[in-house]
């Protein structure tokens, strides 16, 4: 995998960067800043985490 822009509801919120066999999230929007630096098993897991975070925070 190469770097990939991560969108939520059509808005870019961060970048997924390969780190070993995982994906590191680099946040570029404030509503997801709490997830910055998190490691995920795949893009689907990362997107799910973003959706859950935004629902919990009202973002």
N, CA, C and O of each residue as an XYZ file, in Angstrom:
236
protein
N       0.835     -1.182      0.000
C       0.000      0.000      0.000
C       0.882      1.248      0.000
O       1.943      1.277      0.622
N       0.429      2.254     -0.695
C       1.085      3.550     -0.698
C       0.246      4.500      0.142
O      -0.838      4.138      0.600
N       0.743      5.711      0.345
C      -0.035      6.717      1.070
C      -1.394      6.860      0.396
O      -1.516      6.769     -0.825
N      -2.406      7.084      1.218
C      -3.756      7.192      0.681
C      -4.527      8.266      1.437
O      -4.497      8.307      2.667
N      -5.212      9.129      0.708
C      -6.082     10.122      1.327
C      -7.290      9.383      1.909
O      -7.878      8.519      1.258
N      -7.646      9.736      3.138
C      -8.791      9.123      3.807
C      -9.900     10.165      3.883
O      -9.705     11.253      4.424
N     -11.062      9.822      3.338
C     -12.209     10.721      3.341
C     -13.301     10.183      4.251
O     -13.436      8.975      4.449
N     -14.078     11.115      4.799
C     -15.274     10.753      5.551
C     -16.387     11.652      5.038
O     -16.255     12.876      5.052
N     -17.472     11.058      4.589
C     -18.605     11.792      4.019
C     -18.138     12.727      2.902
O     -18.643     13.842      2.772
N     -17.171     12.272      2.095
C     -16.698     13.035      0.962
C     -15.692     14.125      1.277
O     -15.274     14.864      0.386
N     -15.294     14.232      2.555
C     -14.347     15.270      2.963
C     -13.033     14.613      3.375
O     -13.039     13.707      4.209
N     -11.912     15.047      2.812
C     -10.624     14.495      3.246
C     -10.367     14.855      4.710
O     -10.431     16.024      5.091
N     -10.074     13.833      5.529
C      -9.835     14.070      6.958
C      -8.433     13.664      7.388
O      -8.004     13.999      8.493
N      -7.711     12.943      6.526
C      -6.370     12.519      6.894
C      -5.713     11.700      5.804
O      -6.199     11.593      4.678
N      -4.585     11.127      6.189
C      -3.795     10.317      5.267
C      -3.469      8.996      5.947
O      -3.111      8.972      7.124
N      -3.591      7.912      5.218
C      -3.162      6.598      5.691
C      -1.781      6.320      5.133
O      -1.578      6.362      3.919
N      -0.818      6.034      6.022
C       0.568      5.820      5.622
C       0.991      4.426      6.086
O       0.796      4.083      7.252
N       1.566      3.620      5.191
C       1.996      2.286      5.608
C       3.084      2.369      6.679
O       4.015      3.169      6.583
N       2.942      1.532      7.688
C       3.960      1.420      8.737
C       4.057     -0.061      9.100
O       3.243     -0.587      9.858
N       5.068     -0.714      8.542
C       5.174     -2.163      8.694
C       3.997     -2.806      7.987
O       3.736     -2.526      6.817
N       3.288     -3.666      8.696
C       2.111     -4.305      8.101
C       0.818     -3.633      8.558
O      -0.260     -4.218      8.451
N       0.923     -2.418      9.062
C      -0.248     -1.677      9.535
C      -0.346     -0.354      8.786
O       0.479     -0.051      7.924
N      -1.354      0.419      9.124
C      -1.562      1.724      8.522
C      -1.605      2.761      9.636
O      -2.377      2.635     10.586
N      -0.775      3.777      9.511
C      -0.752      4.865     10.480
C      -1.614      6.001      9.945
O      -1.524      6.360      8.771
N      -2.442      6.560     10.809
C      -3.329      7.649     10.414
C      -2.710      8.987     10.780
O      -2.301      9.208     11.920
N      -2.647      9.877      9.794
C      -2.187     11.245      9.996
C      -3.396     12.149      9.768
O      -3.866     12.294      8.640
N      -3.893     12.750     10.838
C      -5.088     13.586     10.752
C      -4.754     14.938     10.131
O      -3.695     15.507     10.394
N      -5.668     15.447      9.302
C      -5.512     16.782      8.730
C      -6.717     17.674      9.040
O      -6.750     18.839      8.643
N      -7.695     17.129      9.743
C      -8.875     17.902     10.154
C      -9.046     17.772     11.662
O      -8.862     16.696     12.231
N      -9.398     18.878     12.295
C      -9.517     18.903     13.752
C     -10.483     17.864     14.330
O     -10.162     17.273     15.361
N     -11.638     17.612     13.730
C     -12.571     16.655     14.337
C     -12.009     15.245     14.535
O     -12.548     14.477     15.331
N     -10.933     14.893     13.822
C     -10.352     13.550     13.974
C      -8.946     13.593     14.581
O      -8.229     12.592     14.547
N      -8.552     14.730     15.131
C      -7.199     14.886     15.657
C      -6.885     13.881     16.764
O      -5.725     13.509     16.942
N      -7.889     13.438     17.504
C      -7.667     12.456     18.570
C      -7.178     11.116     18.025
O      -6.584     10.331     18.764
N      -7.420     10.846     16.751
C      -7.002      9.585     16.138
C      -5.620      9.681     15.494
O      -5.088      8.679     15.016
N      -5.039     10.874     15.478
C      -3.738     11.093     14.840
C      -2.680     10.164     15.423
O      -2.535     10.056     16.640
N      -1.955      9.504     14.552
C      -0.886      8.601     14.973
C      -1.345      7.183     15.276
O      -0.523      6.311     15.557
N      -2.643      6.949     15.223
C      -3.169      5.609     15.492
C      -2.766      4.614     14.421
O      -2.606      4.968     13.253
N      -2.604      3.355     14.836
C      -2.251      2.282     13.900
C      -3.451      1.361     13.711
O      -4.129      0.997     14.671
N      -3.701      0.992     12.459
C      -4.860      0.180     12.109
C      -4.444     -0.961     11.201
O      -3.451     -0.858     10.481
N      -5.195     -2.039     11.234
C      -4.869     -3.217     10.437
C      -5.081     -3.037      8.949
O      -4.384     -3.646      8.137
N      -6.055     -2.189      8.585
C      -6.352     -1.946      7.169
C      -7.190     -0.677      7.043
O      -7.603     -0.094      8.045
N      -7.435     -0.261      5.821
C      -8.184      0.975      5.566
C      -9.614      0.874      6.084
O     -10.154      1.849      6.608
N     -10.224     -0.284      5.944
C     -11.598     -0.462      6.430
C     -11.664     -0.234      7.934
O     -12.570      0.442      8.421
N     -10.714     -0.791      8.667
C     -10.667     -0.610     10.124
C     -10.467      0.874     10.474
O     -11.088      1.388     11.404
N      -9.612      1.537      9.736
C      -9.369      2.966      9.966
C     -10.629      3.770      9.704
O     -10.999      4.616     10.517
N     -11.285      3.527      8.605
C     -12.521      4.271      8.289
C     -13.607      4.018      9.326
O     -14.351      4.930      9.687
N     -13.699      2.787      9.804
C     -14.672      2.446     10.840
C     -14.376      3.237     12.125
O     -15.290      3.761     12.761
N     -13.100      3.316     12.495
C     -12.698      4.060     13.689
C     -13.037      5.544     13.555
O     -13.485      6.172     14.515
N     -12.825      6.097     12.373
C     -13.164      7.504     12.136
C     -14.664      7.714     12.292
O     -15.093      8.648     12.969
N     -15.461      6.855     11.671
C     -16.918      6.971     11.773
C     -17.395      6.864     13.204
O     -18.240      7.653     13.626
N     -16.883      5.919     13.958
C     -17.286      5.756     15.363
C     -16.873      6.971     16.185
O     -17.637      7.453     17.022
N     -15.670      7.460     15.943
C     -15.180      8.634     16.676
C     -16.065      9.851     16.417
O     -16.444     10.555     17.353
N     -16.393     10.096     15.161
C     -17.202     11.253     14.813
C     -18.627     11.136     15.351
O     -19.224     12.144     15.729
N     -19.172      9.939     15.390
C     -20.509      9.754     15.969
C     -20.487     10.017     17.457
O     -21.431     10.597     17.995
N     -19.419      9.600     18.143
C     -19.307      9.801     19.593
C     -19.077     11.259     19.949
O     -19.556     11.726     20.983
N     -18.352     11.985     19.110
C     -18.004     13.360     19.418
C     -18.956     14.376     18.780
O     -18.876     15.575     19.050
N     -19.849     13.880     17.939
C     -20.772     14.775     17.254
C     -20.132     15.548     16.117
O     -20.661     16.554     15.645
N     -18.944     15.036     15.676
C     -18.196     15.702     14.594
C     -18.864     15.505     13.322
O     -18.389     15.988     12.294
